[in-house]
Amino acid sequence: QVQLVESGGGLVQPGGSLRLSCAVSGIFLSGNRMGWYRQVPGNRRELVALITAGGGRGFGDFVAGRFTISRDNIKNMMYLQMNNLKPEDTAVYYCNVHHIATGHDYWGQGTQVTVSS
């Protein structure tokens, strides 16, 4: 059974930082595409950052160099380091693994990030 469990969300002031973690079990990160998405109620889920199966990186336009995505293939973990957070970054953040062989997408349950003074 594939499970993705996010952690690290919370309340932070504008300009602050958070590091999100995603523990993955039941599927190997190596060789698959993984990423972070976010969603605000009433809006569609949007891409924050991803790592392709080949190790390339991609980011949503709004990131503008503030976030870093990384993975640890040995621990089967992925991370999202978010710096210089803005109130508009407030959302539920989800980690995702796209299984290349089957085309199936796996999602975590989400972790709330709130940026407010």
Secondary structure, 3 states (H helix, E strand, C coil): CCEEEEECCEEECCCCCEEEEEEEECCCCCCCEEEEEEECCCCCCEEEEEECCCCCEEECHHHCCCEEEEEECCCCEEEEEECCCCHHHCEEEEEEEECCCCCCEEECCCEEEEECC
